[in-house]
């Protein structure tokens, strides 16, 4: 038997081996995991108020990496809401991940197996989407797996210890931990904005549009998840029409 059969030298779409892509993903996902751990403390406090144990909070976050969706879920559990109300609210708040998944699917090589797409789709979060979509060329699923491998435990253990801490932590400290989420968002959007003027203009435009929609009488009655979906579709659609991106040469990530 050929001894090379035991070597993991299969190349990723961008030239790295799958093992190297996994390590790069774990490296890039580590800061996200640390941020998740801090932010999830607040989520853990909400879980405890809803009556969840530390173990229940851990598994809830391990299988549902969505801050707004999870917080809404814990709030409804505390309010003794019906199951259908919980399902509908979670669907509305997390609708934006459908758009992210559609965009991320275009980053895969056409011959990427369906099971890889399903596994990646399990943990499409704002931050993991940001670091993945910013990579040049086709996305190797193993890069995403590496980021998932460190980010998911960070989120789950943060919730776990947040439940244990409960209301013991001072309110100012809890508020300070919540700010870490916005720091992660900035870390995701600033590098692409430096490279692309279109992105640099669209980012503040999105901020302004989001603020306006939150204060316009009729639109402000919509849920934050619904407003996010509407704004994302409108702004990204207009940007795609006005500033189309040239097609990439297959496998190299550079525009023709």
C-alpha positions as CSV (number, residue, x, y, z in Angstrom):
1,X,0.0,0.0,0.0
2,X,1.2,3.5,-0.8
3,X,2.5,5.1,2.4
4,X,1.2,8.5,1.2
5,X,-2.3,7.2,1.8
6,X,-1.8,7.9,5.5
7,X,-0.7,11.5,5.0
8,X,-3.2,14.3,5.3
9,X,-1.9,16.3,2.4
10,X,-5.1,17.0,0.6
11,X,-5.1,20.6,-0.5
12,X,-7.8,23.2,0.4
13,X,-9.2,25.4,-2.4
14,X,-6.8,28.2,-1.6
15,X,-3.7,26.0,-1.6
16,X,-3.4,25.1,2.1
17,X,-3.9,21.6,3.5
18,X,-7.1,21.0,5.4
19,X,-5.1,20.7,8.6
20,X,-3.4,24.0,8.0
21,X,-6.8,25.6,7.2
22,X,-8.2,24.2,10.4
23,X,-5.3,25.7,12.4
24,X,-5.8,29.1,10.8
25,X,-9.4,29.0,11.6
26,X,-8.7,28.1,15.3
27,X,-6.2,31.0,15.4
28,X,-8.6,33.5,14.0
29,X,-11.5,32.1,16.1
30,X,-9.6,32.4,19.4
31,X,-10.2,36.2,19.9
32,X,-13.9,35.6,19.0
33,X,-14.0,32.8,21.6
34,X,-12.6,35.1,24.3
35,X,-15.1,37.8,23.4
36,X,-17.9,35.2,23.4
37,X,-16.9,34.0,26.8
38,X,-17.1,37.5,28.3
39,X,-20.4,38.5,26.5
40,X,-22.1,35.2,27.4
41,X,-21.8,36.0,31.1
42,X,-24.7,38.4,30.7
43,X,-26.6,35.7,28.8
44,X,-26.0,33.3,31.6
45,X,-27.6,35.7,34.1
46,X,-30.7,35.9,31.9
47,X,-30.7,32.1,31.8
48,X,-30.6,31.9,35.5
49,X,-33.5,34.3,35.9
50,X,-35.4,32.1,33.5
51,X,-34.9,29.2,35.9
52,X,-32.2,27.3,33.9
53,X,-29.4,25.4,35.6
54,X,-25.8,25.9,34.7
55,X,-25.8,22.7,32.7
56,X,-29.0,23.7,30.8
57,X,-27.5,27.1,30.0
58,X,-24.3,25.4,28.7
59,X,-26.1,23.1,26.3
60,X,-28.5,25.9,25.2
61,X,-25.6,28.0,24.2
62,X,-23.6,25.1,22.7
63,X,-26.5,24.3,20.3
64,X,-27.7,27.8,19.7
65,X,-24.9,30.4,19.1
66,X,-27.1,33.4,18.8
67,X,-27.0,36.2,21.4
68,X,-30.2,38.0,20.4
69,X,-32.1,34.8,19.7
70,X,-31.0,33.1,22.9
71,X,-31.8,36.2,25.0
72,X,-35.2,36.4,23.5
73,X,-35.7,32.7,24.2
74,X,-34.7,33.0,27.8
75,X,-37.0,36.0,28.2
76,X,-39.9,34.0,26.9
77,X,-39.1,31.0,29.0
78,X,-39.1,33.3,32.1
79,X,-42.5,34.7,31.0
80,X,-43.9,31.1,30.6
81,X,-44.6,31.6,26.9
82,X,-46.0,28.9,24.8
83,X,-43.7,26.7,22.6
84,X,-45.1,28.2,19.4
85,X,-44.3,31.7,20.6
86,X,-40.8,30.7,21.4
87,X,-40.4,29.1,18.0
88,X,-41.8,32.1,16.1
89,X,-39.7,34.6,18.0
90,X,-36.5,32.7,17.5
91,X,-37.2,32.4,13.8
92,X,-37.8,36.1,13.4
93,X,-34.8,37.2,15.5
94,X,-32.5,34.8,13.7
95,X,-33.7,35.4,10.1
96,X,-30.6,37.3,9.2
97,X,-28.6,34.1,9.4
98,X,-30.4,32.8,6.3
99,X,-29.0,35.7,4.4
100,X,-25.5,35.1,5.8
101,X,-25.7,31.4,4.9
102,X,-26.7,32.2,1.3
103,X,-23.8,34.6,1.0
104,X,-21.4,32.2,2.6
105,X,-22.5,29.3,0.3
106,X,-21.1,31.3,-2.6
107,X,-17.6,31.2,-1.1
108,X,-17.4,27.4,-1.4
109,X,-15.9,25.6,-4.3
110,X,-18.7,24.2,-6.5
111,X,-17.6,20.7,-5.8
112,X,-17.9,21.1,-2.0
113,X,-20.0,18.2,-0.6
114,X,-23.4,18.9,0.8
115,X,-22.5,17.6,4.2
116,X,-19.8,20.2,4.6
117,X,-22.4,22.9,3.9
118,X,-24.7,21.5,6.5
119,X,-22.0,21.4,9.2
120,X,-20.9,25.0,8.4
121,X,-24.5,26.1,8.4
122,X,-24.9,24.9,12.0
123,X,-22.8,27.7,13.4
124,X,-23.1,30.7,11.1
125,X,-22.7,33.6,13.5
126,X,-22.0,37.3,12.8
127,X,-18.4,37.0,13.8
128,X,-17.6,33.6,12.1
129,X,-19.3,34.8,9.0
130,X,-17.2,38.0,9.0
131,X,-13.8,36.2,9.2
132,X,-14.9,33.6,6.6
133,X,-16.4,35.9,4.0
134,X,-13.2,38.1,4.2
135,X,-10.9,35.3,3.1
136,X,-9.6,35.5,-0.4
137,X,-10.6,32.8,-2.9
138,X,-12.8,29.8,-2.1
139,X,-13.5,29.0,1.6
140,X,-12.2,25.7,2.9
141,X,-14.8,24.2,5.3
142,X,-12.0,23.1,7.6
143,X,-11.1,26.8,8.2
144,X,-14.6,27.3,9.5
145,X,-14.5,24.1,11.6
146,X,-11.3,25.4,13.3
147,X,-13.0,28.7,14.2
148,X,-16.1,26.7,15.4
149,X,-14.0,24.4,17.5
150,X,-12.8,27.3,19.8
151,X,-15.8,29.8,19.4
152,X,-18.6,27.4,20.4
153,X,-17.0,26.3,23.7
154,X,-16.2,29.9,24.6
155,X,-19.9,30.8,24.2
156,X,-21.2,27.8,26.0
157,X,-18.8,28.1,29.0
158,X,-19.4,31.8,29.2
159,X,-23.1,31.1,29.7
160,X,-22.3,28.3,32.1
161,X,-20.3,30.5,34.4
162,X,-22.7,33.4,34.0
163,X,-25.5,31.2,35.4
164,X,-23.3,30.3,38.3
165,X,-22.3,33.9,38.9
166,X,-25.9,35.0,38.8
167,X,-26.5,38.3,40.4
168,X,-23.3,38.1,42.5
169,X,-21.3,40.3,40.0
170,X,-21.7,44.1,40.3
171,X,-24.1,45.6,37.7
172,X,-21.2,47.8,36.4
173,X,-19.1,44.8,35.7
174,X,-21.9,43.0,33.9
175,X,-22.5,46.1,31.7
176,X,-18.8,46.3,30.9
177,X,-18.7,42.6,29.8
178,X,-21.6,43.3,27.4
179,X,-19.5,46.0,25.6
180,X,-17.2,43.3,24.3
181,X,-19.8,42.3,21.7
182,X,-19.5,45.6,20.0
183,X,-15.8,45.4,20.0
184,X,-16.0,42.2,18.1
185,X,-18.3,43.7,15.5
186,X,-15.8,46.5,15.0
187,X,-13.0,44.0,14.5
188,X,-15.0,42.3,11.8
189,X,-16.0,45.4,9.8
190,X,-13.0,47.7,10.1
191,X,-10.4,45.6,8.1
192,X,-12.7,45.2,5.0
193,X,-13.6,48.9,5.2
194,X,-10.0,49.9,5.0
195,X,-9.5,47.9,1.8
196,X,-12.8,48.8,0.0
197,X,-14.3,52.3,-0.2
198,X,-17.7,50.9,-1.0
199,X,-17.7,49.0,2.3
200,X,-16.4,52.1,4.1
201,X,-19.4,54.1,2.9
202,X,-22.0,51.3,3.4
203,X,-21.0,50.6,7.0
204,X,-21.9,54.1,8.4
205,X,-24.9,54.2,6.1
206,X,-26.2,51.0,7.6
207,X,-25.7,52.4,11.1
208,X,-27.7,55.5,10.1
209,X,-30.4,53.5,8.5
210,X,-30.7,51.2,11.4
211,X,-31.0,54.2,13.8
212,X,-33.6,55.9,11.6
213,X,-35.7,52.7,11.3
214,X,-35.7,52.3,15.1
215,X,-37.2,55.8,15.5
216,X,-39.6,56.1,12.6
217,X,-43.1,55.5,14.1
218,X,-44.4,52.7,11.9
219,X,-41.2,50.9,11.2
220,X,-40.0,51.0,14.8
221,X,-42.9,48.7,15.7
222,X,-41.3,45.9,13.7
223,X,-39.0,43.6,15.6
224,X,-35.3,44.3,15.5
225,X,-34.8,41.0,13.5
226,X,-37.3,42.0,10.9
227,X,-35.8,45.5,10.5
228,X,-32.4,43.9,10.1
229,X,-33.6,41.6,7.3
230,X,-35.3,44.5,5.5
231,X,-32.3,46.8,5.7
232,X,-29.9,44.0,4.7
233,X,-31.9,43.1,1.6
234,X,-32.4,46.7,0.5
235,X,-28.9,48.0,1.2
236,X,-27.0,45.0,-0.2
237,X,-29.3,44.8,-3.2
238,X,-28.8,48.5,-4.1
239,X,-25.0,48.1,-3.5
240,X,-24.9,45.0,-5.7
241,X,-26.6,46.9,-8.5
242,X,-24.5,50.0,-8.3
243,X,-21.2,48.4,-7.4
244,X,-21.1,44.9,-8.9
245,X,-18.1,42.7,-8.0
246,X,-16.1,41.2,-10.9
247,X,-16.2,37.4,-11.1
248,X,-13.3,35.6,-9.5
249,X,-11.0,33.2,-11.4
250,X,-11.8,29.8,-10.1
251,X,-9.6,28.8,-7.2
252,X,-7.3,31.8,-7.0
253,X,-9.6,34.4,-5.5
254,X,-8.6,37.3,-7.8
255,X,-10.9,39.2,-10.1
256,X,-10.5,38.7,-13.8
